[in-house]
Amino acid sequence: MGSNSARLKIPARSRLNKNMTNNNPKISVCVPIHDMTNGDKFLWRLVNSLTSQTFRDWELIITKEGHMAENTNVAIKKARGEIIKILYLDDYLAHPDSLKVIVDNFKGGWLATGCLHDDGISVGSPHFPEWNDDIFTGNNTIGSPSVIAIENNNPLLFDENMSWMLDVDYYTQLYDRYGEPTLVNDLNVVLGIGSHQMTQILTNDEKLAEYQLINQKYAK
């Protein structure tokens, strides 16, 4: 587990085992955290879903550096694994074989899985990823960055000028480098939804500014 600015205590039952601390883990789970309501609860939920995995050759990287795009980039830069798995603070792995499914299906480039949604009351609303050529416009058929895994070979970074459309911008970058993602129809991750989400926090003016920025960036 690594971070320049976050020092988090893991309970005894969640200690990293020997395989999780080698110098070349198979998969790096990158968790950029930030202050949010119920953040401690979300973190424990995420960690517990990770320590219950049947696939054990992983490392956990937790960072807390600036806004979301910058923070995620810091985590990506620290990753030592062959595969980088992004997992936001309010999300968690859906079942004990989640990492195994990613590793077994990873073909290089990038991969996207299905997900469920947790509103704090129930878990449901399954989503399976699809690619579309207009994704940069905000037509996000992939899902949250928590559903993707990427190749750790000079990995692409998020545009730090964006908060709301950073996901579709990142997917466009990935497509330009690797082509379409490997799509895995496994309900692999559970996404936390609610008032803490960026789409609920940003103003309409802020959203419009990002929409205009991304359209200028990918104007044909």
C-alpha positions in Angstrom: 0.0 0.0 0.0 1.4 3.3 -0.9 0.7 7.0 -0.6 2.6 10.2 0.1 -0.2 11.8 2.0 -2.6 9.1 3.3 -1.7 6.9 6.3 -4.5 4.4 6.8 -4.6 1.6 9.4 -5.7 -1.8 8.2 -7.1 -4.1 10.8 -5.3 -7.4 11.6 -7.8 -9.5 9.6 -6.9 -7.4 6.6 -3.1 -7.5 6.7 -1.4 -7.9 3.3 0.0 -11.4 2.9 3.5 -12.2 1.5 2.3 -12.6 -2.1 0.8 -9.1 -1.9 4.0 -7.4 -1.1 6.4 -8.7 -3.8 8.2 -6.3 -6.1 6.3 -7.3 -9.2 2.6 -7.9 -8.4 0.3 -9.0 -11.2 -2.3 -6.3 -10.5 -2.1 -2.9 -8.8 -5.4 -1.7 -7.3 -5.3 2.1 -7.4 -7.6 3.8 -4.9 -7.6 7.6 -5.1 -9.4 8.9 -2.0 -10.8 12.3 -1.1 -13.0 13.7 1.7 -16.6 12.7 1.3 -19.5 11.9 3.6 -19.2 8.3 4.9 -15.7 8.1 3.4 -14.4 5.9 6.3 -17.2 3.4 5.8 -16.7 3.3 2.1 -13.0 2.7 2.5 -13.5 -0.3 4.9 -16.1 -1.7 2.5 -13.6 -1.5 -0.4 -10.7 -3.0 1.6 -12.8 -5.9 2.8 -13.9 -6.7 -0.8 -10.2 -6.7 -1.8 -8.9 -8.8 1.1 -11.5 -11.5 0.3 -10.3 -12.0 -3.2 -9.3 -15.5 -4.3 -6.6 -14.0 -6.6 -3.8 -12.9 -4.2 -1.0 -11.4 -6.3 -2.0 -7.7 -5.9 -0.9 -4.5 -4.3 -3.1 -1.7 -2.9 -2.1 1.9 -3.6 -4.1 4.6 -1.8 -3.4 8.2 -2.6 -4.8 11.6 -1.5 -3.4 14.3 -3.7 -5.4 17.2 -5.1 -8.6 16.8 -7.1 -9.8 13.5 -8.6 -7.9 13.5 -11.9 -4.6 14.5 -10.3 -5.1 12.0 -7.4 -5.8 9.1 -9.8 -2.7 10.0 -11.8 -0.6 9.9 -8.7 -1.9 6.4 -8.0 -1.3 5.2 -11.5 2.3 6.5 -11.4 3.0 4.5 -8.3 1.7 1.2 -9.7 4.1 -1.7 -10.1 1.8 -4.3 -11.3 1.4 -5.5 -14.9 -2.3 -4.5 -14.8 -3.6 -1.3 -13.2 -7.1 -1.6 -11.7 -8.8 1.7 -10.8 -11.2 1.6 -7.9 -12.8 4.7 -6.5 -13.4 5.1 -2.8 -17.2 4.7 -2.8 -17.0 1.5 -5.1 -16.0 -2.0 -4.3 -15.3 -5.4 -5.8 -18.6 -7.4 -6.4 -17.5 -10.9 -5.6 -14.4 -12.9 -4.4 -13.3 -13.7 -8.0 -13.4 -10.2 -9.3 -9.6 -9.8 -9.7 -9.3 -13.3 -11.1 -11.8 -12.5 -13.8 -9.8 -9.4 -14.8 -6.5 -11.3 -14.9 -8.0 -14.2 -16.8 -9.5 -12.0 -19.4 -6.9 -9.3 -19.8 -5.4 -9.2 -23.3 -3.4 -6.0 -23.0 -4.5 -2.5 -23.7 -7.6 -2.0 -21.6 -10.5 -4.0 -20.3 -14.0 -3.0 -19.0 -16.3 -5.1 -16.9 -20.0 -5.0 -15.9 -21.1 -3.4 -12.7 -23.9 -3.2 -10.2 -25.0 -0.1 -8.2 -25.4 0.5 -4.5 -27.5 3.4 -3.3 -27.0 2.6 0.4 -30.3 0.7 0.6 -30.1 -2.0 -2.1 -27.7 -3.3 -4.8 -28.9 -3.7 -8.3 -29.3 -2.0 -11.7 -26.8 -4.2 -13.6 -24.8 -2.5 -16.4 -22.7 -4.2 -19.1 -20.1 -2.1 -21.0 -20.4 -1.3 -24.7 -18.2 0.9 -26.9 -19.5 3.7 -29.0 -17.6 6.1 -31.3 -19.4 9.1 -29.7 -18.3 8.4 -26.2 -16.4 11.7 -26.0 -19.6 13.6 -26.2 -20.7 12.2 -22.8 -22.5 9.1 -24.1 -20.8 6.9 -21.6 -21.7 3.3 -22.3 -18.6 2.0 -20.5 -19.3 3.2 -17.0 -17.3 4.6 -14.2 -13.5 4.4 -14.3 -13.9 1.7 -11.5 -15.0 -0.8 -14.2 -11.7 -0.5 -16.2 -8.3 -2.1 -16.0 -5.3 -0.9 -18.1 -1.9 -2.1 -19.2 0.9 -0.7 -17.1 3.3 0.2 -20.0 3.7 3.9 -20.0 0.1 4.2 -18.9 -2.1 7.0 -20.0 -3.1 9.6 -17.5 -6.3 11.5 -16.8 -6.7 15.1 -18.1 -6.3 17.1 -14.9 -8.4 20.0 -16.4 -11.5 17.8 -16.1 -13.7 16.6 -13.2 -17.1 15.7 -14.7 -16.0 14.3 -18.2 -12.7 12.9 -17.2 -14.0 9.4 -17.7 -15.1 9.7 -21.3 -12.0 11.8 -22.1 -9.9 9.0 -20.7 -11.7 6.3 -22.7 -11.2 8.3 -25.8 -7.5 8.5 -25.1 -7.4 4.7 -24.5 -9.3 4.0 -27.7 -6.9 6.2 -29.7 -3.9 4.2 -28.4 -5.3 0.6 -28.1 -8.6 0.5 -30.0 -11.7 -0.9 -28.4 -11.5 -2.4 -24.9 -11.9 -6.1 -24.1 -15.4 -6.3 -22.8 -16.2 -8.7 -20.0 -19.8 -9.3 -19.1 -19.1 -10.1 -15.5 -20.8 -8.0 -12.8 -17.4 -7.4 -11.4 -17.7 -4.1 -9.4 -20.3 -2.4 -7.3 -20.6 1.4 -7.8 -21.7 3.6 -4.9 -24.3 6.1 -6.0 -25.7 9.1 -4.1 -25.2 12.8 -3.3 -21.5 12.4 -2.9 -21.0 11.8 -6.7 -19.3 14.5 -8.8 -22.3 14.8 -11.1 -24.3 15.9 -8.0 -21.7 18.3 -6.8 -20.7 20.3 -9.9 -22.8 23.2 -11.1 -24.4 23.3 -14.5 -22.0 26.0 -15.5 -19.0 23.8 -14.6 -20.5 20.9 -16.5 -21.1 23.1 -19.6 -17.5 24.4 -19.5 -16.2 20.8 -19.5 -18.5 19.8 -22.3 -17.2 22.6 -24.4 -13.6 21.8 -23.6 -13.9 18.1 -24.6 -15.7 19.0 -27.8 -12.9 21.4 -28.7 -10.4 18.7 -27.8 -11.9 16.1 -30.2 -13.4 18.3 -32.8 -13.3 16.5 -36.1 
